[in-house]
Each structure stands twice: as C-alpha cells, then as structure tokens.
Amino acid sequence: MKRILFFITLAAVLTLGACNTKNESINTKFHDQDGVRTISNENARNGNDADLQDPAGELPSEENPNMLNLSGDNNPTLEDSATKAKDVINRQTGYEAGAVWINGRDMTVTVHKKGTFEGHQERNREQARLQWMLIKALPRYNVKVNLEENGS
C-alpha cells in the first residue's frame, strides 16, 4: 500500500511540476539578465510576427554576417570610389576631374587644368600633390594621375 501511495504521489508531483504557468525557458525570454536579445516565440503563439520586423533596430539586418553582401547596401562600389575621387579633385583643387578608370586595385584619374603650367617642375609638383590627395582619400587604390592642360 505504501508503494502504491508513493508512486501516485510521485506521478502527481511530476505531472503538476510540468504544468508551470511561468514559462521561463530560453525560447520564451525576450531579454536575458544582461539585456541581450534572445530567441522569442511569444509572438509566434499569438500569430503576430512583429518581432521579426525589429522596430527598435537592435538586430543585425544581415542573416549571416559571414556571407558576402551581394545586395550592395553596405559595401562601397566602384561607382562610389570614382565619385569620391572626382569630389576630391573638384572640391579641394581648382582643377576639373575627368575620367576615372578603376582596374582592380589600380585607379587612373584624368584631371583637366584651364590654361597651361609654367614649366615641367610645376606640372610634376601639382601631379604629385593631386596623387597624394587621392591616395589619402582612397587608400585601397594605387592611384595614377594624368594631368591635362586645356591651353586656354
């Protein structure tokens, strides 16, 4: 009789212990003690996928940060680099930027000057200064500057 009573009590304790109303498993927590966002199935039970939209912007937008970003949202493109090179020339000098060619790690920038240089030394100095400015702005490229005179 004591054995049967013991097994009935044990079965009742195990059954009632499994029916915990406060479900604090890892899958139902929204934030743990350190404030790190964890997995949540609270909205999935309610049929609401609002947590998937991430209105607070706390989750990274990429699904796997180790994969290449093929959408072009976060990485600079060749067009961005060419635009930046033209902006450096047009804003920081009195010259006008021409064509920008990018081939791998090499960038060739054509720069137009109204008028002529007084000598080869001035031309070489200006070409070196423009090249230094572009290397400082775009360090990932080997920059070559073609300086052209318009003769007016």
C-alpha positions as MATLAB code, in Angstrom:
seq = 'MKRILFFITLAAVLTLGACNTKNESINTKFHDQDGVRTISNENARNGNDADLQDPAGELPSEENPNMLNLSGDNNPTLEDSATKAKDVINRQTGYEAGAVWINGRDMTVTVHKKGTFEGHQERNREQARLQWMLIKALPRYNVKVNLEENGS';
ca = [
       0.000    0.000    0.000;
       2.832    2.363    0.810;
       4.405    1.641   -2.553;
       1.263    2.463   -4.476;
       0.778    5.673   -2.488;
       4.426    6.595   -3.127;
       4.071    6.092   -6.918;
       0.799    8.017   -7.049;
       2.378   10.906   -5.126;
       5.450   10.824   -7.367;
       3.266   10.825  -10.514;
       1.197   13.738   -9.170;
       4.334   15.778   -8.340;
       5.841   15.150  -11.778;
       2.579   15.974  -13.544;
       1.984   19.169  -11.580;
       5.643   20.160  -11.935;
       5.371   20.019  -15.706;
       2.413   22.414  -15.690;
       4.364   25.505  -14.726;
       2.419   28.635  -15.676;
       5.527   30.828  -15.664;
       7.370   29.504  -18.696;
      10.937   30.833  -18.341;
      12.677   28.688  -20.896;
      15.285   30.120  -23.271;
      12.721   30.138  -26.074;
      10.284   32.442  -24.326;
      12.631   35.035  -22.904;
      12.866   38.277  -24.843;
      15.900   39.616  -22.977;
      18.170   37.761  -20.620;
      19.710   39.255  -17.488;
      22.410   41.152  -19.376;
      19.937   42.754  -21.773;
      20.981   40.678  -24.755;
      18.125   39.919  -27.091;
      17.414   36.203  -27.232;
      15.027   33.976  -29.145;
      11.354   34.653  -28.561;
       8.359   32.555  -29.513;
       5.890   34.730  -27.612;
       4.612   36.446  -30.767;
       4.554   33.210  -32.728;
       1.999   31.811  -30.285;
      -0.168   34.919  -30.750;
       0.076   34.828  -34.551;
       1.964   38.120  -34.581;
       5.295   38.457  -36.360;
       6.038   41.991  -35.144;
       9.284   40.902  -33.516;
      10.524   39.831  -36.942;
      10.259   43.425  -38.170;
      12.637   44.660  -35.427;
      11.228   48.178  -34.945;
      13.912   49.099  -32.424;
      16.699   48.265  -34.872;
      18.523   46.054  -32.402;
      19.037   43.024  -34.612;
      21.587   42.953  -37.422;
      19.980   43.277  -40.820;
      22.013   40.511  -42.393;
      21.003   36.923  -41.761;
      24.576   35.617  -41.718;
      27.328   38.218  -41.278;
      29.943   35.781  -42.602;
      28.371   35.655  -46.063;
      29.202   38.105  -48.844;
      26.865   41.061  -49.124;
      25.681   40.799  -52.704;
      22.966   43.422  -52.359;
      25.463   46.277  -52.315;
      23.879   48.021  -49.350;
      26.896   48.313  -47.074;
      29.947   47.877  -49.237;
      31.446   50.579  -51.450;
      31.125   50.052  -55.185;
      33.396   51.149  -57.991;
      30.971   53.954  -58.756;
      31.242   55.223  -55.169;
      35.035   55.213  -55.398;
      35.010   57.055  -58.735;
      32.568   59.637  -57.376;
      34.726   60.173  -54.309;
      37.835   60.653  -56.462;
      36.021   63.254  -58.583;
      34.733   65.019  -55.459;
      38.241   65.269  -54.010;
      39.547   66.866  -57.211;
      36.586   69.198  -57.766;
      36.226   70.415  -54.166;
      39.817   70.656  -52.959;
      41.555   71.967  -56.068;
      40.939   74.454  -58.835;
      41.015   71.677  -61.409;
      38.228   69.727  -63.072;
      38.059   65.956  -62.756;
      37.731   63.975  -65.951;
      37.520   60.244  -66.498;
      38.213   57.822  -63.648;
      39.277   54.297  -64.558;
      39.430   51.504  -61.997;
      41.060   48.184  -62.775;
      41.360   46.001  -59.682;
      43.497   47.933  -57.206;
      44.660   50.476  -59.809;
      42.870   53.792  -60.293;
      43.711   56.233  -63.079;
      42.259   59.730  -62.748;
      42.351   62.308  -65.538;
      42.464   65.906  -64.310;
      41.938   68.938  -66.569;
      43.561   72.333  -65.925;
      42.398   75.508  -67.633;
      45.453   77.188  -69.044;
      48.984   75.889  -69.067;
      51.687   75.211  -66.498;
      54.725   77.441  -66.326;
      57.110   74.517  -66.509;
      57.605   70.803  -66.061;
      58.564   71.280  -62.422;
      55.232   72.941  -61.562;
      53.354   70.276  -63.511;
      55.143   67.425  -61.714;
      54.607   69.092  -58.309;
      50.860   69.504  -58.956;
      50.572   65.960  -60.266;
      52.294   64.605  -57.128;
      50.066   66.760  -54.871;
      46.888   65.507  -56.587;
      48.094   61.920  -56.377;
      48.832   62.327  -52.647;
      45.352   63.786  -52.032;
      43.686   60.888  -53.845;
      45.780   58.262  -52.050;
      44.832   59.861  -48.737;
      41.126   59.811  -49.675;
      41.157   56.333  -51.268;
      43.983   54.320  -49.687;
      42.882   50.973  -51.135;
      43.901   52.006  -54.672;
      47.228   52.542  -56.425;
      46.458   55.966  -57.868;
      47.888   57.398  -61.078;
      47.029   60.960  -62.103;
      47.020   62.136  -65.714;
      47.192   65.933  -65.699;
      45.997   67.525  -68.946;
      46.204   71.196  -69.940;
      43.467   72.870  -71.957;
      45.738   75.631  -73.251;
      43.182   78.462  -72.900;
];
